[in-house]
Amino acid sequence: MIRKHSATLHGHRTSFSLEDEFWAELKTIAASRSMPFAALISEIDDHRPAESNLSSALRLHVLSWLKAGGDCQP
């Protein structure tokens, strides 16, 4: 199921839609990197191409992380 989530990035609120499985993997990534979840989202947002949206960037980050065996940074 896709759910809408909100976050504050660099002082402004934004929202993105993610399937529960991607949400869970992002939490796992943040925990494995010993960083706050919001910091991970912000980092991914900072490194995404200007033409992509945040939801897609988050999904692609999870995919890259999993393909790299859990060792991927933006």
HTML snippet that shows the backbone in 3Dmol.js (N, CA, C, O; Angstrom):
<script src="https://3Dmol.org/build/3Dmol-min.js"></script>
<div id="view" style="width:600px;height:400px;position:relative"></div>
<script>
const pdb = `
ATOM      1  N   MET A   1       0.836  -1.178   0.000  1.00  0.00           N
ATOM      2  CA  MET A   1       0.000   0.000   0.000  1.00  0.00           C
ATOM      3  C   MET A   1       0.884   1.245   0.000  1.00  0.00           C
ATOM      4  O   MET A   1       1.880   1.313   0.720  1.00  0.00           O
ATOM      5  N   ILE A   2       0.513   2.206  -0.800  1.00  0.00           N
ATOM      6  CA  ILE A   2       1.235   3.482  -0.849  1.00  0.00           C
ATOM      7  C   ILE A   2       0.648   4.412   0.198  1.00  0.00           C
ATOM      8  O   ILE A   2      -0.568   4.565   0.312  1.00  0.00           O
ATOM      9  N   ARG A   3       1.545   5.032   0.963  1.00  0.00           N
ATOM     10  CA  ARG A   3       1.120   5.988   1.987  1.00  0.00           C
ATOM     11  C   ARG A   3       1.837   7.307   1.756  1.00  0.00           C
ATOM     12  O   ARG A   3       2.972   7.343   1.281  1.00  0.00           O
ATOM     13  N   LYS A   4       1.158   8.379   2.100  1.00  0.00           N
ATOM     14  CA  LYS A   4       1.738   9.706   2.011  1.00  0.00           C
ATOM     15  C   LYS A   4       2.446  10.008   3.335  1.00  0.00           C
ATOM     16  O   LYS A   4       1.895   9.772   4.411  1.00  0.00           O
ATOM     17  N   HIS A   5       3.657  10.526   3.245  1.00  0.00           N
ATOM     18  CA  HIS A   5       4.454  10.871   4.426  1.00  0.00           C
ATOM     19  C   HIS A   5       4.885  12.324   4.302  1.00  0.00           C
ATOM     20  O   HIS A   5       4.987  12.854   3.195  1.00  0.00           O
ATOM     21  N   SER A   6       5.136  12.960   5.424  1.00  0.00           N
ATOM     22  CA  SER A   6       5.607  14.339   5.445  1.00  0.00           C
ATOM     23  C   SER A   6       6.926  14.411   6.176  1.00  0.00           C
ATOM     24  O   SER A   6       7.201  13.625   7.082  1.00  0.00           O
ATOM     25  N   ALA A   7       7.739  15.373   5.765  1.00  0.00           N
ATOM     26  CA  ALA A   7       9.026  15.590   6.424  1.00  0.00           C
ATOM     27  C   ALA A   7       9.390  17.063   6.294  1.00  0.00           C
ATOM     28  O   ALA A   7       8.912  17.755   5.395  1.00  0.00           O
ATOM     29  N   THR A   8      10.230  17.529   7.191  1.00  0.00           N
ATOM     30  CA  THR A   8      10.768  18.874   7.097  1.00  0.00           C
ATOM     31  C   THR A   8      12.196  18.756   6.589  1.00  0.00           C
ATOM     32  O   THR A   8      13.048  18.149   7.238  1.00  0.00           O
ATOM     33  N   LEU A   9      12.449  19.338   5.426  1.00  0.00           N
ATOM     34  CA  LEU A   9      13.774  19.312   4.814  1.00  0.00           C
ATOM     35  C   LEU A   9      14.263  20.742   4.661  1.00  0.00           C
ATOM     36  O   LEU A   9      13.652  21.545   3.957  1.00  0.00           O
ATOM     37  N   HIS A  10      15.353  21.049   5.313  1.00  0.00           N
ATOM     38  CA  HIS A  10      15.941  22.388   5.243  1.00  0.00           C
ATOM     39  C   HIS A  10      14.926  23.473   5.607  1.00  0.00           C
ATOM     40  O   HIS A  10      14.885  24.537   4.990  1.00  0.00           O
ATOM     41  N   GLY A  11      14.119  23.184   6.610  1.00  0.00           N
ATOM     42  CA  GLY A  11      13.186  24.167   7.135  1.00  0.00           C
ATOM     43  C   GLY A  11      11.848  24.274   6.424  1.00  0.00           C
ATOM     44  O   GLY A  11      11.025  25.109   6.800  1.00  0.00           O
ATOM     45  N   HIS A  12      11.609  23.463   5.419  1.00  0.00           N
ATOM     46  CA  HIS A  12      10.297  23.509   4.772  1.00  0.00           C
ATOM     47  C   HIS A  12       9.680  22.119   4.733  1.00  0.00           C
ATOM     48  O   HIS A  12      10.379  21.111   4.620  1.00  0.00           O
ATOM     49  N   ARG A  13       8.359  22.089   4.830  1.00  0.00           N
ATOM     50  CA  ARG A  13       7.639  20.822   4.829  1.00  0.00           C
ATOM     51  C   ARG A  13       7.470  20.329   3.402  1.00  0.00           C
ATOM     52  O   ARG A  13       7.221  21.107   2.481  1.00  0.00           O
ATOM     53  N   THR A  14       7.609  19.042   3.243  1.00  0.00           N
ATOM     54  CA  THR A  14       7.369  18.408   1.956  1.00  0.00           C
ATOM     55  C   THR A  14       6.694  17.073   2.205  1.00  0.00           C
ATOM     56  O   THR A  14       6.715  16.558   3.323  1.00  0.00           O
ATOM     57  N   SER A  15       6.105  16.521   1.184  1.00  0.00           N
ATOM     58  CA  SER A  15       5.483  15.219   1.326  1.00  0.00           C
ATOM     59  C   SER A  15       5.899  14.335   0.165  1.00  0.00           C
ATOM     60  O   SER A  15       6.291  14.810  -0.901  1.00  0.00           O
ATOM     61  N   PHE A  16       5.804  13.049   0.403  1.00  0.00           N
ATOM     62  CA  PHE A  16       6.146  12.062  -0.613  1.00  0.00           C
ATOM     63  C   PHE A  16       5.319  10.824  -0.355  1.00  0.00           C
ATOM     64  O   PHE A  16       4.862  10.585   0.763  1.00  0.00           O
ATOM     65  N   SER A  17       5.131  10.039  -1.399  1.00  0.00           N
ATOM     66  CA  SER A  17       4.336   8.824  -1.297  1.00  0.00           C
ATOM     67  C   SER A  17       5.239   7.615  -1.492  1.00  0.00           C
ATOM     68  O   SER A  17       6.004   7.545  -2.453  1.00  0.00           O
ATOM     69  N   LEU A  18       5.140   6.668  -0.570  1.00  0.00           N
ATOM     70  CA  LEU A  18       5.960   5.458  -0.635  1.00  0.00           C
ATOM     71  C   LEU A  18       5.167   4.242  -0.195  1.00  0.00           C
ATOM     72  O   LEU A  18       4.293   4.331   0.667  1.00  0.00           O
ATOM     73  N   GLU A  19       5.477   3.122  -0.790  1.00  0.00           N
ATOM     74  CA  GLU A  19       4.942   1.853  -0.331  1.00  0.00           C
ATOM     75  C   GLU A  19       5.551   1.539   1.037  1.00  0.00           C
ATOM     76  O   GLU A  19       6.665   1.966   1.342  1.00  0.00           O
ATOM     77  N   ASP A  20       4.815   0.795   1.849  1.00  0.00           N
ATOM     78  CA  ASP A  20       5.268   0.458   3.197  1.00  0.00           C
ATOM     79  C   ASP A  20       6.631  -0.239   3.180  1.00  0.00           C
ATOM     80  O   ASP A  20       7.455  -0.016   4.067  1.00  0.00           O
ATOM     81  N   GLU A  21       6.867  -1.078   2.174  1.00  0.00           N
ATOM     82  CA  GLU A  21       8.128  -1.824   2.101  1.00  0.00           C
ATOM     83  C   GLU A  21       9.320  -0.883   1.906  1.00  0.00           C
ATOM     84  O   GLU A  21      10.380  -1.096   2.495  1.00  0.00           O
ATOM     85  N   PHE A  22       9.153   0.153   1.085  1.00  0.00           N
ATOM     86  CA  PHE A  22      10.237   1.123   0.898  1.00  0.00           C
ATOM     87  C   PHE A  22      10.464   1.929   2.173  1.00  0.00           C
ATOM     88  O   PHE A  22      11.604   2.213   2.542  1.00  0.00           O
ATOM     89  N   TRP A  23       9.379   2.294   2.837  1.00  0.00           N
ATOM     90  CA  TRP A  23       9.466   3.021   4.105  1.00  0.00           C
ATOM     91  C   TRP A  23      10.270   2.211   5.122  1.00  0.00           C
ATOM     92  O   TRP A  23      11.148   2.747   5.799  1.00  0.00           O
ATOM     93  N   ALA A  24       9.966   0.929   5.222  1.00  0.00           N
ATOM     94  CA  ALA A  24      10.671   0.057   6.171  1.00  0.00           C
ATOM     95  C   ALA A  24      12.154  -0.053   5.817  1.00  0.00           C
ATOM     96  O   ALA A  24      13.005  -0.020   6.706  1.00  0.00           O
ATOM     97  N   GLU A  25      12.469  -0.185   4.530  1.00  0.00           N
ATOM     98  CA  GLU A  25      13.873  -0.285   4.125  1.00  0.00           C
ATOM     99  C   GLU A  25      14.625   1.004   4.398  1.00  0.00           C
ATOM    100  O   GLU A  25      15.789   0.960   4.797  1.00  0.00           O
ATOM    101  N   LEU A  26      13.991   2.150   4.194  1.00  0.00           N
ATOM    102  CA  LEU A  26      14.657   3.421   4.498  1.00  0.00           C
ATOM    103  C   LEU A  26      14.970   3.520   5.989  1.00  0.00           C
ATOM    104  O   LEU A  26      16.032   4.012   6.372  1.00  0.00           O
ATOM    105  N   LYS A  27      14.060   3.059   6.818  1.00  0.00           N
ATOM    106  CA  LYS A  27      14.325   3.058   8.267  1.00  0.00           C
ATOM    107  C   LYS A  27      15.497   2.134   8.604  1.00  0.00           C
ATOM    108  O   LYS A  27      16.316   2.455   9.465  1.00  0.00           O
ATOM    109  N   THR A  28      15.574   0.988   7.924  1.00  0.00           N
ATOM    110  CA  THR A  28      16.686   0.060   8.119  1.00  0.00           C
ATOM    111  C   THR A  28      18.007   0.697   7.695  1.00  0.00           C
ATOM    112  O   THR A  28      19.019   0.556   8.381  1.00  0.00           O
ATOM    113  N   ILE A  29      17.993   1.390   6.572  1.00  0.00           N
ATOM    114  CA  ILE A  29      19.203   2.065   6.078  1.00  0.00           C
ATOM    115  C   ILE A  29      19.668   3.110   7.083  1.00  0.00           C
ATOM    116  O   ILE A  29      20.851   3.165   7.419  1.00  0.00           O
ATOM    117  N   ALA A  30      18.748   3.935   7.562  1.00  0.00           N
ATOM    118  CA  ALA A  30      19.113   4.965   8.540  1.00  0.00           C
ATOM    119  C   ALA A  30      19.701   4.330   9.798  1.00  0.00           C
ATOM    120  O   ALA A  30      20.713   4.801  10.316  1.00  0.00           O
ATOM    121  N   ALA A  31      19.083   3.281  10.282  1.00  0.00           N
ATOM    122  CA  ALA A  31      19.575   2.615  11.492  1.00  0.00           C
ATOM    123  C   ALA A  31      20.955   2.004  11.257  1.00  0.00           C
ATOM    124  O   ALA A  31      21.828   2.091  12.120  1.00  0.00           O
ATOM    125  N   SER A  32      21.151   1.392  10.100  1.00  0.00           N
ATOM    126  CA  SER A  32      22.447   0.757   9.829  1.00  0.00           C
ATOM    127  C   SER A  32      23.556   1.788   9.669  1.00  0.00           C
ATOM    128  O   SER A  32      24.726   1.479   9.892  1.00  0.00           O
ATOM    129  N   ARG A  33      23.200   3.000   9.289  1.00  0.00           N
ATOM    130  CA  ARG A  33      24.174   4.078   9.155  1.00  0.00           C
ATOM    131  C   ARG A  33      24.249   4.932  10.417  1.00  0.00           C
ATOM    132  O   ARG A  33      24.973   5.927  10.456  1.00  0.00           O
ATOM    133  N   SER A  34      23.510   4.547  11.438  1.00  0.00           N
ATOM    134  CA  SER A  34      23.471   5.265  12.725  1.00  0.00           C
ATOM    135  C   SER A  34      23.175   6.745  12.533  1.00  0.00           C
ATOM    136  O   SER A  34      23.850   7.613  13.085  1.00  0.00           O
ATOM    137  N   MET A  35      22.154   7.005  11.739  1.00  0.00           N
ATOM    138  CA  MET A  35      21.785   8.392  11.513  1.00  0.00           C
ATOM    139  C   MET A  35      20.278   8.560  11.676  1.00  0.00           C
ATOM    140  O   MET A  35      19.524   7.607  11.476  1.00  0.00           O
ATOM    141  N   PRO A  36      19.837   9.749  12.035  1.00  0.00           N
ATOM    142  CA  PRO A  36      18.396   9.976  12.147  1.00  0.00           C
ATOM    143  C   PRO A  36      17.716   9.763  10.795  1.00  0.00           C
ATOM    144  O   PRO A  36      18.285  10.056   9.743  1.00  0.00           O
ATOM    145  N   PHE A  37      16.502   9.253  10.844  1.00  0.00           N
ATOM    146  CA  PHE A  37      15.744   9.000   9.627  1.00  0.00           C
ATOM    147  C   PHE A  37      15.600  10.276   8.792  1.00  0.00           C
ATOM    148  O   PHE A  37      15.776  10.246   7.574  1.00  0.00           O
ATOM    149  N   ALA A  38      15.281  11.390   9.445  1.00  0.00           N
ATOM    150  CA  ALA A  38      15.101  12.659   8.729  1.00  0.00           C
ATOM    151  C   ALA A  38      16.390  13.085   8.029  1.00  0.00           C
ATOM    152  O   ALA A  38      16.342  13.678   6.951  1.00  0.00           O
ATOM    153  N   ALA A  39      17.536  12.788   8.629  1.00  0.00           N
ATOM    154  CA  ALA A  39      18.811  13.141   8.002  1.00  0.00           C
ATOM    155  C   ALA A  39      19.043  12.331   6.736  1.00  0.00           C
ATOM    156  O   ALA A  39      19.582  12.844   5.755  1.00  0.00           O
ATOM    157  N   LEU A  40      18.640  11.070   6.755  1.00  0.00           N
ATOM    158  CA  LEU A  40      18.767  10.237   5.554  1.00  0.00           C
ATOM    159  C   LEU A  40      17.894  10.788   4.433  1.00  0.00           C
ATOM    160  O   LEU A  40      18.351  10.907   3.296  1.00  0.00           O
ATOM    161  N   ILE A  41      16.656  11.121   4.737  1.00  0.00           N
ATOM    162  CA  ILE A  41      15.742  11.664   3.729  1.00  0.00           C
ATOM    163  C   ILE A  41      16.321  12.957   3.161  1.00  0.00           C
ATOM    164  O   ILE A  41      16.294  13.175   1.949  1.00  0.00           O
ATOM    165  N   SER A  42      16.837  13.800   4.024  1.00  0.00           N
ATOM    166  CA  SER A  42      17.425  15.068   3.592  1.00  0.00           C
ATOM    167  C   SER A  42      18.646  14.836   2.705  1.00  0.00           C
ATOM    168  O   SER A  42      18.822  15.528   1.702  1.00  0.00           O
ATOM    169  N   GLU A  43      19.476  13.884   3.062  1.00  0.00           N
ATOM    170  CA  GLU A  43      20.668  13.561   2.279  1.00  0.00           C
ATOM    171  C   GLU A  43      20.286  13.077   0.879  1.00  0.00           C
ATOM    172  O   GLU A  43      20.882  13.493  -0.115  1.00  0.00           O
ATOM    173  N   ILE A  44      19.304  12.210   0.814  1.00  0.00           N
ATOM    174  CA  ILE A  44      18.840  11.702  -0.481  1.00  0.00           C
ATOM    175  C   ILE A  44      18.269  12.852  -1.308  1.00  0.00           C
ATOM    176  O   ILE A  44      18.534  12.957  -2.505  1.00  0.00           O
ATOM    177  N   ASP A  45      17.491  13.702  -0.666  1.00  0.00           N
ATOM    178  CA  ASP A  45      16.911  14.856  -1.351  1.00  0.00           C
ATOM    179  C   ASP A  45      17.999  15.771  -1.908  1.00  0.00           C
ATOM    180  O   ASP A  45      17.885  16.262  -3.031  1.00  0.00           O
ATOM    181  N   ASP A  46      19.042  15.998  -1.132  1.00  0.00           N
ATOM    182  CA  ASP A  46      20.136  16.878  -1.558  1.00  0.00           C
ATOM    183  C   ASP A  46      20.883  16.342  -2.772  1.00  0.00           C
ATOM    184  O   ASP A  46      21.432  17.122  -3.550  1.00  0.00           O
ATOM    185  N   HIS A  47      20.910  15.029  -2.945  1.00  0.00           N
ATOM    186  CA  HIS A  47      21.702  14.419  -4.012  1.00  0.00           C
ATOM    187  C   HIS A  47      20.880  13.950  -5.210  1.00  0.00           C
ATOM    188  O   HIS A  47      21.436  13.391  -6.156  1.00  0.00           O
ATOM    189  N   ARG A  48      19.582  14.167  -5.183  1.00  0.00           N
ATOM    190  CA  ARG A  48      18.761  13.693  -6.306  1.00  0.00           C
ATOM    191  C   ARG A  48      18.869  14.659  -7.482  1.00  0.00           C
ATOM    192  O   ARG A  48      19.078  15.857  -7.291  1.00  0.00           O
ATOM    193  N   PRO A  49      18.727  14.137  -8.686  1.00  0.00           N
ATOM    194  CA  PRO A  49      18.723  15.004  -9.863  1.00  0.00           C
ATOM    195  C   PRO A  49      17.546  15.986  -9.803  1.00  0.00           C
ATOM    196  O   PRO A  49      16.471  15.649  -9.307  1.00  0.00           O
ATOM    197  N   ALA A  50      17.757  17.165 -10.299  1.00  0.00           N
ATOM    198  CA  ALA A  50      16.727  18.211 -10.243  1.00  0.00           C
ATOM    199  C   ALA A  50      15.429  17.790 -10.932  1.00  0.00           C
ATOM    200  O   ALA A  50      14.346  18.220 -10.535  1.00  0.00           O
ATOM    201  N   GLU A  51      15.537  16.956 -11.957  1.00  0.00           N
ATOM    202  CA  GLU A  51      14.342  16.567 -12.706  1.00  0.00           C
ATOM    203  C   GLU A  51      13.583  15.403 -12.073  1.00  0.00           C
ATOM    204  O   GLU A  51      12.514  15.039 -12.565  1.00  0.00           O
ATOM    205  N   SER A  52      14.095  14.816 -11.010  1.00  0.00           N
ATOM    206  CA  SER A  52      13.399  13.691 -10.378  1.00  0.00           C
ATOM    207  C   SER A  52      12.599  14.185  -9.176  1.00  0.00           C
ATOM    208  O   SER A  52      12.870  15.251  -8.624  1.00  0.00           O
ATOM    209  N   ASN A  53      11.618  13.394  -8.788  1.00  0.00           N
ATOM    210  CA  ASN A  53      10.868  13.770  -7.586  1.00  0.00           C
ATOM    211  C   ASN A  53      11.406  12.979  -6.394  1.00  0.00           C
ATOM    212  O   ASN A  53      12.105  11.979  -6.559  1.00  0.00           O
ATOM    213  N   LEU A  54      11.071  13.441  -5.209  1.00  0.00           N
ATOM    214  CA  LEU A  54      11.614  12.845  -3.994  1.00  0.00           C
ATOM    215  C   LEU A  54      11.177  11.395  -3.825  1.00  0.00           C
ATOM    216  O   LEU A  54      11.985  10.558  -3.422  1.00  0.00           O
ATOM    217  N   SER A  55       9.938  11.082  -4.118  1.00  0.00           N
ATOM    218  CA  SER A  55       9.463   9.699  -3.973  1.00  0.00           C
ATOM    219  C   SER A  55      10.292   8.749  -4.824  1.00  0.00           C
ATOM    220  O   SER A  55      10.701   7.687  -4.354  1.00  0.00           O
ATOM    221  N   SER A  56      10.539   9.122  -6.062  1.00  0.00           N
ATOM    222  CA  SER A  56      11.350   8.285  -6.949  1.00  0.00           C
ATOM    223  C   SER A  56      12.782   8.175  -6.445  1.00  0.00           C
ATOM    224  O   SER A  56      13.369   7.093  -6.468  1.00  0.00           O
ATOM    225  N   ALA A  57      13.343   9.285  -5.990  1.00  0.00           N
ATOM    226  CA  ALA A  57      14.718   9.278  -5.477  1.00  0.00           C
ATOM    227  C   ALA A  57      14.843   8.345  -4.271  1.00  0.00           C
ATOM    228  O   ALA A  57      15.840   7.637  -4.133  1.00  0.00           O
ATOM    229  N   LEU A  58      13.846   8.345  -3.414  1.00  0.00           N
ATOM    230  CA  LEU A  58      13.872   7.461  -2.245  1.00  0.00           C
ATOM    231  C   LEU A  58      13.811   5.998  -2.662  1.00  0.00           C
ATOM    232  O   LEU A  58      14.551   5.168  -2.133  1.00  0.00           O
ATOM    233  N   ARG A  59      12.938   5.681  -3.603  1.00  0.00           N
ATOM    234  CA  ARG A  59      12.844   4.294  -4.087  1.00  0.00           C
ATOM    235  C   ARG A  59      14.154   3.855  -4.743  1.00  0.00           C
ATOM    236  O   ARG A  59      14.631   2.746  -4.504  1.00  0.00           O
ATOM    237  N   LEU A  60      14.726   4.721  -5.563  1.00  0.00           N
ATOM    238  CA  LEU A  60      15.979   4.376  -6.228  1.00  0.00           C
ATOM    239  C   LEU A  60      17.121   4.215  -5.237  1.00  0.00           C
ATOM    240  O   LEU A  60      18.011   3.391  -5.446  1.00  0.00           O
ATOM    241  N   HIS A  61      17.104   4.990  -4.167  1.00  0.00           N
ATOM    242  CA  HIS A  61      18.129   4.842  -3.133  1.00  0.00           C
ATOM    243  C   HIS A  61      18.014   3.469  -2.463  1.00  0.00           C
ATOM    244  O   HIS A  61      19.019   2.794  -2.238  1.00  0.00           O
ATOM    245  N   VAL A  62      16.805   3.074  -2.154  1.00  0.00           N
ATOM    246  CA  VAL A  62      16.598   1.747  -1.555  1.00  0.00           C
ATOM    247  C   VAL A  62      17.081   0.666  -2.519  1.00  0.00           C
ATOM    248  O   VAL A  62      17.776  -0.263  -2.108  1.00  0.00           O
ATOM    249  N   LEU A  63      16.725   0.777  -3.778  1.00  0.00           N
ATOM    250  CA  LEU A  63      17.155  -0.204  -4.771  1.00  0.00           C
ATOM    251  C   LEU A  63      18.682  -0.270  -4.847  1.00  0.00           C
ATOM    252  O   LEU A  63      19.260  -1.356  -4.850  1.00  0.00           O
ATOM    253  N   SER A  64      19.330   0.889  -4.907  1.00  0.00           N
ATOM    254  CA  SER A  64      20.793   0.916  -4.959  1.00  0.00           C
ATOM    255  C   SER A  64      21.410   0.301  -3.709  1.00  0.00           C
ATOM    256  O   SER A  64      22.395  -0.434  -3.788  1.00  0.00           O
ATOM    257  N   TRP A  65      20.827   0.603  -2.562  1.00  0.00           N
ATOM    258  CA  TRP A  65      21.304   0.076  -1.287  1.00  0.00           C
ATOM    259  C   TRP A  65      21.243  -1.461  -1.293  1.00  0.00           C
ATOM    260  O   TRP A  65      22.199  -2.138  -0.914  1.00  0.00           O
ATOM    261  N   LEU A  66      20.115  -1.980  -1.724  1.00  0.00           N
ATOM    262  CA  LEU A  66      19.936  -3.424  -1.727  1.00  0.00           C
ATOM    263  C   LEU A  66      20.845  -4.098  -2.752  1.00  0.00           C
ATOM    264  O   LEU A  66      21.401  -5.163  -2.483  1.00  0.00           O
ATOM    265  N   LYS A  67      20.998  -3.483  -3.925  1.00  0.00           N
ATOM    266  CA  LYS A  67      21.865  -4.060  -4.958  1.00  0.00           C
ATOM    267  C   LYS A  67      23.326  -4.028  -4.529  1.00  0.00           C
ATOM    268  O   LYS A  67      24.107  -4.895  -4.920  1.00  0.00           O
ATOM    269  N   ALA A  68      23.698  -3.038  -3.730  1.00  0.00           N
ATOM    270  CA  ALA A  68      25.066  -2.922  -3.255  1.00  0.00           C
ATOM    271  C   ALA A  68      25.324  -3.755  -2.001  1.00  0.00           C
ATOM    272  O   ALA A  68      26.408  -3.700  -1.419  1.00  0.00           O
ATOM    273  N   GLY A  69      24.341  -4.509  -1.602  1.00  0.00           N
ATOM    274  CA  GLY A  69      24.503  -5.351  -0.423  1.00  0.00           C
ATOM    275  C   GLY A  69      24.481  -4.570   0.870  1.00  0.00           C
ATOM    276  O   GLY A  69      25.075  -4.991   1.863  1.00  0.00           O
ATOM    277  N   GLY A  70      23.799  -3.428   0.869  1.00  0.00           N
ATOM    278  CA  GLY A  70      23.669  -2.636   2.094  1.00  0.00           C
ATOM    279  C   GLY A  70      24.809  -1.677   2.317  1.00  0.00           C
ATOM    280  O   GLY A  70      25.133  -1.356   3.461  1.00  0.00           O
ATOM    281  N   ASP A  71      25.425  -1.211   1.249  1.00  0.00           N
ATOM    282  CA  ASP A  71      26.564  -0.304   1.411  1.00  0.00           C
ATOM    283  C   ASP A  71      26.514   0.784   0.341  1.00  0.00           C
ATOM    284  O   ASP A  71      27.414   0.890  -0.492  1.00  0.00           O
ATOM    285  N   CYS A  72      25.464   1.582   0.372  1.00  0.00           N
ATOM    286  CA  CYS A  72      25.279   2.606  -0.652  1.00  0.00           C
ATOM    287  C   CYS A  72      25.041   3.943   0.003  1.00  0.00           C
ATOM    288  O   CYS A  72      24.264   4.038   0.953  1.00  0.00           O
ATOM    289  N   GLN A  73      25.687   4.966  -0.483  1.00  0.00           N
ATOM    290  CA  GLN A  73      25.420   6.326  -0.054  1.00  0.00           C
ATOM    291  C   GLN A  73      25.132   7.124  -1.310  1.00  0.00           C
ATOM    292  O   GLN A  73      25.638   6.803  -2.386  1.00  0.00           O
ATOM    293  N   PRO A  74      24.316   8.172  -1.177  1.00  0.00           N
ATOM    294  CA  PRO A  74      23.935   8.935  -2.373  1.00  0.00           C
ATOM    295  C   PRO A  74      25.116   9.520  -3.123  1.00  0.00           C
ATOM    296  O   PRO A  74      24.931  10.182  -4.144  1.00  0.00           O
TER     297      PRO A  74
END
`;
const viewer = $3Dmol.createViewer("view");
viewer.addModel(pdb, "pdb");
viewer.setStyle({}, {cartoon: {color: "spectrum"}});
viewer.zoomTo();
viewer.render();
</script>
